[in-house]
Amino acid sequence: MASVSANFVCSRTSVRLPNQLWQMITSKSLRLATVGWGRTPGFPRLSSSRFQISCAAKKETVDKVCEIVRKQLALPADKEITPQTTFTDLGADSLDTVEIVMGLEEEFDITVQEDNQDNISCIQEAADLIEQLVANKS
Amino acid sequence: MGASTKPRLSGMQLQVLALYRGFLRAARMKSPEERSRIEALVSQEFRRNSSQVDRKNYLYIEYLVRRGKKQLDQLKSPETVGLASLNVEASQAKTS
């Protein structure tokens, strides 16, 4: 289609040629450019990978966290734990939360700083923090 | 003491939690059976205080935190091998 219109434009006067052709070229080339960028290890790839790391923790990390939480709080096996469950939903008070974080520290061999500890309220947050600390450590 | 909603734990609550954390970290350095004994004792003590002590009784809470810190320092020393506690039941009628 582009080639047809380009031919059409070519028949016009040379003054108008650059504008319309330029628009067509840019509209086509923009699409081409995005595909091209995606192939090279350039910006979109980098930002998307970074976005993934900060967005969600790995499944097995979340599962391990769930296991530890279950063990610490002595939950019955049928109790449902989703990554969004907060510790207080499971009946934990702040002392229990400290215990859970200590258990996680031991399991993953990390050290959680004081100010980070107070921000953890649900399982997803804990898993994210763990991922971040493990990534920083290695 | 339990700040069940996540926003803002008070400074005193944060101190208590930091103390609890300190105890758990110190307990890791002892032998395994001593460690479980320390953890059981400390968590029992903290929970009992959290339910029995009035939240507004700042003076008593500060005293407990100070005492806890001293006990923690003693526990941290490598010469200390364990922690034990003695429960004394004081009968109310005997006090003046």
gemmi code that builds the backbone of each chain (N, CA, C; Angstrom):
import gemmi

chains = {
    "A": [
        ("MET", (0.830, -1.207, 0.000), (0.000, 0.000, 0.000), (0.864, 1.256, 0.000)),
        ("ALA", (1.926, 1.208, 0.760), (2.792, 2.384, 0.854), (3.400, 2.685, -0.491)),
        ("SER", (3.786, 1.642, -1.192), (4.442, 1.878, -2.466), (3.474, 2.513, -3.451)),
        ("VAL", (2.222, 2.107, -3.397), (1.227, 2.687, -4.314), (1.066, 4.164, -4.053)),
        ("SER", (0.900, 4.502, -2.786), (0.693, 5.912, -2.491), (1.938, 6.715, -2.774)),
        ("ALA", (3.058, 6.099, -2.567), (4.290, 6.831, -2.844), (4.353, 7.161, -4.341)),
        ("ASN", (3.970, 6.208, -5.130), (3.958, 6.466, -6.570), (3.005, 7.572, -6.918)),
        ("PHE", (1.884, 7.525, -6.268), (0.888, 8.546, -6.513), (1.436, 9.917, -6.179)),
        ("VAL", (2.065, 9.988, -5.072), (2.620, 11.265, -4.638), (3.722, 11.720, -5.566)),
        ("CYS", (4.453, 10.751, -6.038), (5.561, 11.110, -6.912), (5.101, 11.860, -8.144)),
        ("SER", (3.829, 11.586, -8.533), (3.363, 12.260, -9.737), (3.036, 13.722, -9.483)),
        ("ARG", (2.934, 14.079, -8.249), (2.609, 15.462, -7.917), (3.811, 16.361, -8.126)),
        ("THR", (3.571, 17.628, -7.778), (4.690, 18.573, -7.889), (5.721, 18.263, -6.817)),
        ("SER", (6.890, 18.691, -7.098), (7.978, 18.349, -6.189), (7.859, 19.083, -4.853)),
        ("VAL", (7.165, 20.214, -4.833), (7.047, 20.949, -3.564), (6.259, 20.137, -2.554)),
        ("ARG", (5.145, 19.576, -3.048), (4.313, 18.837, -2.092), (4.905, 17.468, -1.770)),
        ("LEU", (5.746, 17.023, -2.597), (6.266, 15.657, -2.433), (6.900, 15.395, -1.068)),
        ("PRO", (7.792, 16.231, -0.644), (8.478, 15.907, 0.605), (7.500, 15.775, 1.773)),
        ("ASN", (6.489, 16.682, 1.874), (5.579, 16.664, 3.034), (4.845, 15.356, 3.151)),
        ("GLN", (4.104, 15.030, 2.095), (3.244, 13.857, 2.181), (4.083, 12.602, 2.278)),
        ("LEU", (5.124, 12.590, 1.487), (5.984, 11.415, 1.516), (6.629, 11.293, 2.897)),
        ("TRP", (7.005, 12.429, 3.428), (7.632, 12.423, 4.736), (6.677, 11.867, 5.796)),
        ("GLN", (5.403, 12.289, 5.685), (4.412, 11.797, 6.643), (4.244, 10.308, 6.509)),
        ("MET", (4.168, 9.864, 5.257), (3.996, 8.435, 5.053), (5.205, 7.684, 5.547)),
        ("ILE", (6.341, 8.243, 5.248), (7.561, 7.557, 5.647), (7.649, 7.516, 7.174)),
        ("THR", (7.324, 8.650, 7.781), (7.455, 8.653, 9.243), (6.426, 7.745, 9.885)),
        ("SER", (5.198, 7.741, 9.275), (4.195, 6.884, 9.908), (4.582, 5.429, 9.756)),
        ("LYS", (5.112, 5.098, 8.606), (5.552, 3.714, 8.427), (6.803, 3.459, 9.235)),
        ("SER", (7.683, 4.443, 9.167), (8.986, 4.187, 9.773), (8.899, 4.157, 11.284)),
        ("LEU", (7.907, 4.851, 11.801), (7.764, 4.785, 13.258), (7.472, 3.369, 13.682)),
        ("ARG", (6.578, 2.758, 12.934), (6.264, 1.382, 13.279), (7.470, 0.507, 13.080)),
        ("LEU", (8.164, 0.774, 11.987), (9.355, -0.029, 11.731), (10.375, 0.220, 12.828)),
        ("ALA", (10.452, 1.476, 13.237), (11.470, 1.801, 14.233), (11.208, 1.074, 15.535)),
        ("THR", (9.968, 0.964, 15.946), (9.721, 0.295, 17.223), (10.088, -1.170, 17.148)),
        ("VAL", (9.774, -1.762, 16.001), (10.154, -3.170, 15.863), (11.660, -3.288, 15.900)),
        ("GLY", (12.321, -2.334, 15.211), (13.769, -2.379, 15.165), (14.369, -2.211, 16.547)),
        ("TRP", (13.824, -1.295, 17.305), (14.370, -1.061, 18.647), (14.231, -2.304, 19.496)),
        ("GLY", (13.104, -2.939, 19.312), (12.859, -4.102, 20.152), (13.876, -5.196, 19.919)),
        ("ARG", (14.357, -5.276, 18.680), (15.274, -6.376, 18.392), (16.634, -6.123, 19.005)),
        ("THR", (17.053, -4.855, 18.920), (18.386, -4.588, 19.485), (18.274, -4.579, 21.010)),
        ("PRO", (19.329, -4.886, 21.695), (19.275, -4.817, 23.162), (19.295, -3.378, 23.633)),
        ("GLY", (18.233, -2.665, 23.316), (18.183, -1.242, 23.638), (17.205, -0.981, 24.749)),
        ("PHE", (16.624, 0.179, 24.724), (15.817, 0.629, 25.859), (14.646, -0.266, 26.236)),
        ("PRO", (13.754, -0.591, 25.308), (12.543, -1.298, 25.748), (12.881, -2.601, 26.453)),
        ("ARG", (13.855, -3.341, 25.930), (14.183, -4.617, 26.561), (14.659, -4.381, 27.986)),
        ("LEU", (15.535, -3.391, 28.131), (16.115, -3.156, 29.458), (15.042, -2.736, 30.447)),
        ("SER", (14.195, -1.793, 30.022), (13.218, -1.292, 30.978), (12.211, -2.375, 31.307)),
        ("SER", (11.886, -3.220, 30.336), (10.885, -4.238, 30.649), (11.456, -5.251, 31.616)),
        ("SER", (12.745, -5.569, 31.479), (13.286, -6.545, 32.411), (13.379, -5.949, 33.806)),
        ("ARG", (13.757, -4.692, 33.858), (13.817, -4.066, 35.172), (12.426, -4.008, 35.783)),
        ("PHE", (11.462, -3.692, 34.933), (10.100, -3.614, 35.406), (9.675, -4.951, 35.997)),
        ("GLN", (10.067, -6.028, 35.361), (9.652, -7.335, 35.866), (10.237, -7.595, 37.237)),
        ("ILE", (11.496, -7.265, 37.431), (12.109, -7.591, 38.715), (11.447, -6.807, 39.837)),
        ("SER", (11.176, -5.542, 39.590), (10.603, -4.776, 40.686), (9.126, -5.085, 40.858)),
        ("CYS", (8.509, -5.664, 39.841), (7.056, -5.823, 39.912), (6.668, -7.027, 40.749)),
        ("ALA", (7.152, -8.195, 40.396), (6.651, -9.384, 41.078), (7.786, -10.321, 41.425)),
        ("ALA", (7.643, -10.995, 42.524), (8.666, -11.946, 42.926), (8.402, -13.278, 42.247)),
        ("LYS", (9.418, -14.132, 42.253), (9.268, -15.434, 41.608), (8.281, -16.282, 42.388)),
        ("LYS", (7.706, -17.226, 41.642), (6.678, -18.061, 42.262), (7.244, -18.865, 43.423)),
        ("GLU", (8.461, -19.410, 43.223), (8.959, -20.288, 44.295), (9.312, -19.495, 45.548)),
        ("THR", (9.701, -18.237, 45.364), (9.946, -17.412, 46.547), (8.659, -17.219, 47.327)),
        ("VAL", (7.600, -16.888, 46.592), (6.309, -16.686, 47.265), (5.879, -17.965, 47.976)),
        ("ASP", (6.101, -19.108, 47.314), (5.705, -20.364, 47.946), (6.495, -20.638, 49.209)),
        ("LYS", (7.797, -20.373, 49.128), (8.605, -20.605, 50.330), (8.157, -19.715, 51.473)),
        ("VAL", (7.855, -18.455, 51.120), (7.380, -17.523, 52.161), (6.095, -18.054, 52.783)),
        ("CYS", (5.194, -18.537, 51.928), (3.932, -19.083, 52.435), (4.183, -20.234, 53.388)),
        ("GLU", (5.126, -21.116, 53.007), (5.451, -22.258, 53.853), (5.904, -21.826, 55.230)),
        ("ILE", (6.815, -20.842, 55.226), (7.361, -20.388, 56.505), (6.287, -19.735, 57.358)),
        ("VAL", (5.451, -18.946, 56.706), (4.370, -18.285, 57.439), (3.449, -19.325, 58.062)),
        ("ARG", (3.141, -20.351, 57.256), (2.274, -21.407, 57.764), (2.861, -22.068, 58.988)),
        ("LYS", (4.162, -22.329, 58.899), (4.815, -23.027, 60.001), (4.858, -22.150, 61.252)),
        ("GLN", (5.207, -20.883, 61.068), (5.338, -19.980, 62.202), (4.020, -19.769, 62.915)),
        ("LEU", (2.971, -19.607, 62.131), (1.691, -19.306, 62.753), (0.890, -20.557, 63.047)),
        ("ALA", (1.438, -21.707, 62.704), (0.778, -22.997, 62.957), (-0.627, -23.020, 62.360)),
        ("LEU", (-0.687, -22.674, 61.058), (-1.994, -22.620, 60.422), (-2.444, -24.012, 59.992)),
        ("PRO", (-3.728, -24.263, 60.009), (-4.214, -25.549, 59.475), (-3.954, -25.620, 57.974)),
        ("ALA", (-3.810, -26.834, 57.481), (-3.332, -27.019, 56.109), (-4.319, -26.516, 55.068)),
        ("ASP", (-5.581, -26.402, 55.448), (-6.541, -26.023, 54.422), (-6.714, -24.515, 54.326)),
        ("LYS", (-6.018, -23.783, 55.197), (-6.184, -22.332, 55.177), (-5.556, -21.757, 53.915)),
        ("GLU", (-6.341, -20.947, 53.235), (-5.895, -20.441, 51.948), (-4.910, -19.292, 52.138)),
        ("ILE", (-3.773, -19.359, 51.457), (-2.843, -18.234, 51.520), (-2.580, -17.729, 50.115)),
        ("THR", (-2.947, -16.502, 49.865), (-2.632, -15.882, 48.579), (-1.528, -14.857, 48.823)),
        ("PRO", (-0.859, -14.437, 47.762), (0.202, -13.438, 47.974), (-0.310, -12.124, 48.561)),
        ("GLN", (-1.608, -11.891, 48.432), (-2.119, -10.624, 48.957), (-2.546, -10.725, 50.412)),
        ("THR", (-2.516, -11.924, 50.962), (-2.962, -12.051, 52.354), (-2.029, -11.277, 53.261)),
        ("THR", (-2.590, -10.443, 54.117), (-1.729, -9.772, 55.079), (-1.541, -10.680, 56.282)),
        ("PHE", (-0.495, -10.412, 57.041), (-0.229, -11.256, 58.196), (-1.305, -11.106, 59.255)),
        ("THR", (-1.868, -9.915, 59.320), (-2.905, -9.733, 60.335), (-4.170, -10.502, 59.978)),
        ("ASP", (-4.404, -10.726, 58.671), (-5.535, -11.568, 58.281), (-5.396, -12.959, 58.857)),
        ("LEU", (-4.148, -13.407, 58.957), (-3.920, -14.762, 59.433), (-3.854, -14.807, 60.952)),
        ("GLY", (-4.138, -13.696, 61.594), (-4.161, -13.693, 63.047), (-2.820, -13.426, 63.690)),
        ("ALA", (-1.906, -12.820, 62.946), (-0.591, -12.546, 63.523), (-0.547, -11.137, 64.081)),
        ("ASP", (0.031, -10.989, 65.247), (0.247, -9.622, 65.737), (1.667, -9.203, 65.363)),
        ("SER", (2.089, -8.058, 65.861), (3.373, -7.548, 65.387), (4.542, -8.415, 65.848)),
        ("LEU", (4.421, -9.058, 67.005), (5.481, -9.963, 67.446), (5.608, -11.141, 66.494)),
        ("ASP", (4.466, -11.662, 66.064), (4.499, -12.757, 65.094), (5.161, -12.322, 63.804)),
        ("THR", (4.873, -11.070, 63.408), (5.476, -10.574, 62.173), (6.993, -10.535, 62.300)),
        ("VAL", (7.469, -10.091, 63.465), (8.922, -10.072, 63.663), (9.478, -11.485, 63.560)),
        ("GLU", (8.774, -12.437, 64.177), (9.245, -13.822, 64.107), (9.280, -14.343, 62.678)),
        ("ILE", (8.256, -13.995, 61.928), (8.194, -14.449, 60.538), (9.357, -13.878, 59.751)),
        ("VAL", (9.627, -12.588, 59.963), (10.716, -11.971, 59.204), (12.054, -12.597, 59.584)),
        ("MET", (12.214, -12.918, 60.871), (13.459, -13.581, 61.283), (13.587, -14.945, 60.630)),
        ("GLY", (12.460, -15.669, 60.580), (12.485, -16.972, 59.925), (12.865, -16.851, 58.455)),
        ("LEU", (12.342, -15.805, 57.804), (12.663, -15.599, 56.401), (14.133, -15.236, 56.225)),
        ("GLU", (14.642, -14.431, 57.174), (16.061, -14.068, 57.102), (16.925, -15.302, 57.107)),
        ("GLU", (16.530, -16.230, 57.981), (17.341, -17.420, 58.119), (17.241, -18.306, 56.889)),
        ("GLU", (16.033, -18.431, 56.385), (15.804, -19.318, 55.254), (16.576, -18.863, 54.030)),
        ("PHE", (16.545, -17.542, 53.771), (17.157, -17.040, 52.548), (18.538, -16.479, 52.783)),
        ("ASP", (19.002, -16.546, 54.031), (20.344, -16.082, 54.364), (20.539, -14.619, 53.985)),
        ("ILE", (19.600, -13.798, 54.398), (19.697, -12.360, 54.141), (19.562, -11.648, 55.474)),
        ("THR", (19.835, -10.360, 55.465), (19.594, -9.565, 56.671), (18.669, -8.420, 56.306)),
        ("VAL", (17.544, -8.379, 56.977), (16.582, -7.319, 56.688), (16.871, -6.150, 57.620)),
        ("GLN", (16.958, -4.965, 57.059), (17.230, -3.789, 57.887), (16.012, -3.400, 58.699)),
        ("GLU", (16.270, -2.623, 59.746), (15.204, -2.260, 60.684), (14.055, -1.542, 59.994)),
        ("ASP", (14.427, -0.554, 59.137), (13.341, 0.234, 58.566), (12.545, -0.541, 57.519)),
        ("ASN", (13.175, -1.562, 56.928), (12.398, -2.366, 55.979), (11.401, -3.258, 56.683)),
        ("GLN", (11.766, -3.689, 57.880), (10.933, -4.673, 58.564), (9.531, -4.147, 58.821)),
        ("ASP", (9.440, -2.843, 59.079), (8.131, -2.333, 59.463), (7.197, -2.187, 58.270)),
        ("ASN", (7.753, -2.248, 57.058), (6.886, -2.042, 55.902), (6.224, -3.312, 55.421)),
        ("ILE", (6.663, -4.435, 55.923), (6.140, -5.693, 55.393), (4.803, -5.976, 56.032)),
        ("SER", (3.776, -6.031, 55.196), (2.478, -6.351, 55.771), (1.820, -7.538, 55.102)),
        ("CYS", (2.187, -7.825, 53.851), (1.576, -8.981, 53.216), (2.658, -9.839, 52.576)),
        ("ILE", (2.252, -10.987, 52.124), (3.205, -11.984, 51.653), (3.926, -11.524, 50.392)),
        ("GLN", (3.194, -10.830, 49.541), (3.818, -10.363, 48.304), (4.950, -9.392, 48.614)),
        ("GLU", (4.709, -8.500, 49.557), (5.740, -7.524, 49.910), (6.965, -8.225, 50.469)),
        ("ALA", (6.731, -9.222, 51.285), (7.857, -9.951, 51.857), (8.659, -10.618, 50.758)),
        ("ALA", (7.965, -11.242, 49.817), (8.669, -11.933, 48.736), (9.451, -10.933, 47.885)),
        ("ASP", (8.851, -9.783, 47.618), (9.542, -8.770, 46.824), (10.802, -8.299, 47.514)),
        ("LEU", (10.695, -8.049, 48.812), (11.855, -7.575, 49.548), (12.962, -8.621, 49.542)),
        ("ILE", (12.562, -9.884, 49.693), (13.545, -10.959, 49.684), (14.271, -11.010, 48.359)),
        ("GLU", (13.496, -10.930, 47.274), (14.093, -10.962, 45.937), (15.108, -9.840, 45.790)),
        ("GLN", (14.718, -8.665, 46.268), (15.577, -7.490, 46.129), (16.873, -7.700, 46.905)),
        ("LEU", (16.753, -8.231, 48.124), (17.943, -8.417, 48.947), (18.834, -9.507, 48.377)),
        ("VAL", (18.222, -10.561, 47.868), (19.031, -11.624, 47.279), (19.745, -11.115, 46.050)),
        ("ALA", (19.049, -10.300, 45.260), (19.675, -9.747, 44.051), (20.819, -8.804, 44.432)),
        ("ASN", (20.627, -8.035, 45.506), (21.688, -7.111, 45.915), (22.901, -7.837, 46.461)),
        ("LYS", (22.602, -8.985, 47.065), (23.699, -9.699, 47.704), (24.610, -10.341, 46.656)),
        ("SER", (23.974, -10.906, 45.634), (24.755, -11.666, 44.649), (25.387, -10.761, 43.591)),
    ],
    "B": [
        ("MET", (-0.649, -3.865, 72.777), (0.550, -3.484, 72.073), (0.420, -3.782, 70.597)),
        ("GLY", (-0.306, -4.821, 70.207), (-0.312, -5.200, 68.805), (-0.938, -4.127, 67.947)),
        ("ALA", (-0.127, -3.483, 67.129), (-0.694, -2.544, 66.170), (-1.148, -3.370, 64.990)),
        ("SER", (-2.406, -3.731, 64.974), (-2.838, -4.685, 63.969), (-2.941, -4.038, 62.596)),
        ("THR", (-3.270, -2.740, 62.544), (-3.293, -2.089, 61.233), (-1.882, -1.611, 60.910)),
        ("LYS", (-1.515, -1.697, 59.662), (-0.123, -1.453, 59.311), (0.361, -0.033, 59.592)),
        ("PRO", (-0.447, 0.997, 59.348), (0.099, 2.338, 59.578), (0.681, 2.534, 60.969)),
        ("ARG", (1.624, 3.398, 61.022), (2.330, 3.963, 62.141), (2.312, 3.205, 63.454)),
        ("LEU", (3.338, 2.436, 63.665), (3.565, 1.957, 65.013), (4.206, 3.089, 65.782)),
        ("SER", (3.865, 3.231, 67.048), (4.436, 4.333, 67.820), (5.899, 4.046, 68.116)),
        ("GLY", (6.615, 5.086, 68.533), (8.031, 4.926, 68.813), (8.295, 3.857, 69.840)),
        ("MET", (7.423, 3.805, 70.839), (7.605, 2.805, 71.889), (7.387, 1.399, 71.345)),
        ("GLN", (6.378, 1.246, 70.507), (6.132, -0.071, 69.921), (7.313, -0.510, 69.069)),
        ("LEU", (7.890, 0.455, 68.343), (9.035, 0.104, 67.521), (10.209, -0.320, 68.386)),
        ("GLN", (10.360, 0.346, 69.545), (11.458, -0.031, 70.440), (11.281, -1.455, 70.941)),
        ("VAL", (10.030, -1.747, 71.306), (9.754, -3.086, 71.830), (10.038, -4.138, 70.775)),
        ("LEU", (9.581, -3.868, 69.543), (9.810, -4.837, 68.472), (11.290, -4.972, 68.164)),
        ("ALA", (12.020, -3.857, 68.234), (13.458, -3.932, 67.972), (14.137, -4.762, 69.052)),
        ("LEU", (13.655, -4.611, 70.278), (14.215, -5.397, 71.375), (13.941, -6.883, 71.151)),
        ("TYR", (12.721, -7.187, 70.767), (12.351, -8.579, 70.515), (13.232, -9.168, 69.424)),
        ("ARG", (13.429, -8.369, 68.380), (14.274, -8.818, 67.283), (15.697, -9.059, 67.774)),
        ("GLY", (16.181, -8.139, 68.640), (17.529, -8.306, 69.185), (17.662, -9.609, 69.939)),
        ("PHE", (16.620, -9.947, 70.709), (16.663, -11.204, 71.446), (16.718, -12.391, 70.507)),
        ("LEU", (15.905, -12.336, 69.461), (15.898, -13.470, 68.543), (17.240, -13.612, 67.828)),
        ("ARG", (17.843, -12.487, 67.500), (19.149, -12.575, 66.846), (20.202, -13.124, 67.798)),
        ("ALA", (20.139, -12.679, 69.056), (21.120, -13.178, 70.019), (20.904, -14.665, 70.261)),
        ("ALA", (19.638, -15.080, 70.236), (19.346, -16.499, 70.496), (19.953, -17.384, 69.422)),
        ("ARG", (20.078, -16.866, 68.218), (20.640, -17.677, 67.135), (22.063, -18.116, 67.425)),
        ("MET", (22.754, -17.287, 68.230), (24.179, -17.587, 68.411), (24.440, -18.634, 69.480)),
        ("LYS", (23.395, -19.008, 70.174), (23.594, -20.009, 71.230), (23.338, -21.398, 70.654)),
        ("SER", (23.470, -22.386, 71.523), (23.277, -23.762, 71.058), (21.801, -23.980, 70.704)),
        ("PRO", (21.506, -24.947, 69.850), (20.133, -25.101, 69.349), (19.076, -25.314, 70.421)),
        ("GLU", (19.376, -26.151, 71.428), (18.278, -26.365, 72.392), (18.127, -25.148, 73.284)),
        ("GLU", (19.252, -24.478, 73.558), (19.157, -23.249, 74.326), (18.416, -22.196, 73.528)),
        ("ARG", (18.663, -22.204, 72.240), (17.995, -21.224, 71.391), (16.485, -21.390, 71.432)),
        ("SER", (16.012, -22.597, 71.353), (14.556, -22.755, 71.371), (13.993, -22.391, 72.737)),
        ("ARG", (14.795, -22.672, 73.790), (14.315, -22.289, 75.122), (14.233, -20.776, 75.258)),
        ("ILE", (15.269, -20.102, 74.770), (15.282, -18.634, 74.844), (14.112, -18.064, 74.059)),
        ("GLU", (13.907, -18.607, 72.865), (12.825, -18.058, 72.042), (11.476, -18.256, 72.710)),
        ("ALA", (11.282, -19.430, 73.278), (9.993, -19.681, 73.933), (9.791, -18.725, 75.102)),
        ("LEU", (10.860, -18.570, 75.906), (10.772, -17.727, 77.092), (10.507, -16.280, 76.715)),
        ("VAL", (11.278, -15.796, 75.750), (11.168, -14.392, 75.371), (9.806, -14.097, 74.772)),
        ("SER", (9.340, -15.006, 73.915), (8.059, -14.704, 73.287), (6.939, -14.781, 74.325)),
        ("GLN", (7.077, -15.722, 75.277), (6.051, -15.806, 76.312), (6.023, -14.521, 77.142)),
        ("GLU", (7.220, -14.059, 77.512), (7.321, -12.856, 78.327), (6.743, -11.639, 77.611)),
        ("PHE", (7.127, -11.489, 76.359), (6.646, -10.339, 75.602), (5.139, -10.382, 75.434)),
        ("ARG", (4.609, -11.559, 75.140), (3.170, -11.624, 74.922), (2.401, -11.394, 76.208)),
        ("ARG", (2.963, -11.904, 77.286), (2.268, -11.700, 78.557), (2.237, -10.217, 78.890)),
        ("ASN", (3.357, -9.564, 78.738), (3.387, -8.134, 78.994), (2.481, -7.368, 78.059)),
        ("SER", (2.406, -7.793, 76.820), (1.590, -7.033, 75.883), (0.120, -7.123, 76.249)),
        ("SER", (-0.284, -8.227, 76.853), (-1.700, -8.312, 77.219), (-1.963, -7.732, 78.592)),
        ("GLN", (-0.982, -7.858, 79.506), (-1.268, -7.421, 80.871), (-0.960, -5.956, 81.132)),
        ("VAL", (0.075, -5.442, 80.473), (0.470, -4.080, 80.796), (-0.382, -3.098, 80.014)),
        ("ASP", (-0.826, -2.083, 80.709), (-1.657, -1.087, 80.066), (-0.850, -0.317, 79.026)),
        ("ARG", (-1.462, -0.116, 77.882), (-0.762, 0.529, 76.782), (-0.315, 1.948, 77.130)),
        ("LYS", (-1.037, 2.592, 78.073), (-0.717, 3.996, 78.359), (0.290, 4.116, 79.480)),
        ("ASN", (0.664, 2.982, 80.056), (1.559, 3.025, 81.205), (2.988, 3.162, 80.710)),
        ("TYR", (3.303, 4.351, 80.200), (4.581, 4.538, 79.512), (5.762, 4.282, 80.426)),
        ("LEU", (5.597, 4.682, 81.669), (6.720, 4.572, 82.594), (7.127, 3.117, 82.782)),
        ("TYR", (6.120, 2.277, 83.004), (6.411, 0.867, 83.224), (6.966, 0.223, 81.967)),
        ("ILE", (6.409, 0.624, 80.823), (6.885, 0.049, 79.568), (8.341, 0.442, 79.333)),
        ("GLU", (8.655, 1.692, 79.627), (10.041, 2.117, 79.450), (10.958, 1.354, 80.384)),
        ("TYR", (10.493, 1.135, 81.597), (11.286, 0.353, 82.535), (11.528, -1.056, 82.000)),
        ("LEU", (10.474, -1.654, 81.468), (10.624, -3.011, 80.931), (11.593, -3.032, 79.749)),
        ("VAL", (11.511, -2.010, 78.909), (12.401, -1.967, 77.746), (13.848, -1.816, 78.203)),
        ("ARG", (14.050, -0.949, 79.206), (15.428, -0.742, 79.711), (15.962, -2.024, 80.304)),
        ("ARG", (15.107, -2.686, 81.086), (15.529, -3.932, 81.713), (15.841, -4.978, 80.649)),
        ("GLY", (14.966, -5.006, 79.645), (15.185, -5.957, 78.548), (16.499, -5.703, 77.843)),
        ("LYS", (16.833, -4.439, 77.662), (18.089, -4.133, 76.969), (19.274, -4.626, 77.777)),
        ("LYS", (19.196, -4.443, 79.096), (20.319, -4.916, 79.915), (20.428, -6.424, 79.835)),
        ("GLN", (19.280, -7.080, 79.874), (19.303, -8.543, 79.798), (19.845, -9.000, 78.452)),
        ("LEU", (19.476, -8.243, 77.415), (19.963, -8.607, 76.091), (21.470, -8.468, 76.020)),
        ("ASP", (21.999, -7.376, 76.611), (23.453, -7.206, 76.575), (24.152, -8.346, 77.290)),
        ("GLN", (23.550, -8.770, 78.398), (24.152, -9.902, 79.103), (24.089, -11.167, 78.257)),
        ("LEU", (22.960, -11.331, 77.587), (22.790, -12.542, 76.782), (23.786, -12.573, 75.624)),
        ("LYS", (24.056, -11.395, 75.087), (24.924, -11.347, 73.907), (26.338, -11.757, 74.235)),
        ("SER", (26.739, -11.565, 75.483), (28.124, -11.887, 75.802), (28.348, -13.378, 75.601)),
        ("PRO", (29.490, -13.768, 75.059), (29.703, -15.186, 74.722), (29.773, -16.086, 75.951)),
        ("GLU", (29.975, -15.477, 77.113), (30.061, -16.330, 78.294), (28.706, -16.809, 78.769)),
        ("THR", (27.676, -16.091, 78.385), (26.342, -16.497, 78.822), (25.880, -17.669, 77.975)),
        ("VAL", (25.476, -18.736, 78.630), (25.062, -19.886, 77.839), (23.566, -20.091, 77.848)),
        ("GLY", (22.857, -19.429, 78.732), (21.429, -19.681, 78.716), (20.642, -18.634, 79.460)),
        ("LEU", (19.359, -18.819, 79.446), (18.433, -17.873, 80.043), (17.412, -18.710, 80.790)),
        ("ALA", (17.100, -18.294, 81.984), (16.066, -19.030, 82.707), (15.234, -18.043, 83.491)),
        ("SER", (14.045, -18.421, 83.810), (13.259, -17.501, 84.608), (12.544, -18.246, 85.707)),
        ("LEU", (12.229, -17.508, 86.705), (11.645, -18.072, 87.902), (10.327, -17.361, 88.112)),
        ("ASN", (9.282, -18.103, 88.310), (7.999, -17.455, 88.549), (7.688, -17.465, 90.025)),
        ("VAL", (7.544, -16.270, 90.552), (7.207, -16.191, 91.966), (5.783, -15.688, 92.079)),
        ("GLU", (4.962, -16.465, 92.723), (3.591, -16.037, 92.921), (3.517, -15.254, 94.213)),
        ("ALA", (3.235, -13.971, 94.117), (3.125, -13.184, 95.345), (1.667, -13.155, 95.749)),
        ("SER", (1.413, -13.535, 96.980), (0.019, -13.505, 97.406), (-0.317, -12.079, 97.823)),
        ("GLN", (-1.468, -11.614, 97.413), (-1.819, -10.213, 97.594), (-1.993, -9.842, 99.055)),
        ("ALA", (-2.483, -10.794, 99.854), (-2.868, -10.468, 101.228), (-1.671, -10.081, 102.088)),
        ("LYS", (-0.472, -10.595, 101.724), (0.676, -10.374, 102.590), (1.221, -8.964, 102.518)),
        ("THR", (0.970, -8.264, 101.377), (1.552, -6.924, 101.238), (0.885, -5.961, 102.186)),
        ("SER", (1.641, -4.971, 102.591), (1.119, -4.017, 103.572), (0.057, -3.155, 102.891)),
    ],
}
model = gemmi.Model(1)
for chain_id, residues in chains.items():
    chain = gemmi.Chain(chain_id)
    for i, (resn, *xyz) in enumerate(residues, 1):
        res = gemmi.Residue()
        res.name, res.seqid = resn, gemmi.SeqId(i, " ")
        for name, pos in zip(("N", "CA", "C"), xyz):
            atom = gemmi.Atom()
            atom.name, atom.element = name, gemmi.Element(name[0])
            atom.pos, atom.b_iso = gemmi.Position(*pos), 0.0
            res.add_atom(atom)
        chain.add_residue(res)
    model.add_chain(chain)
structure = gemmi.Structure()
structure.add_model(model)
structure.setup_entities()
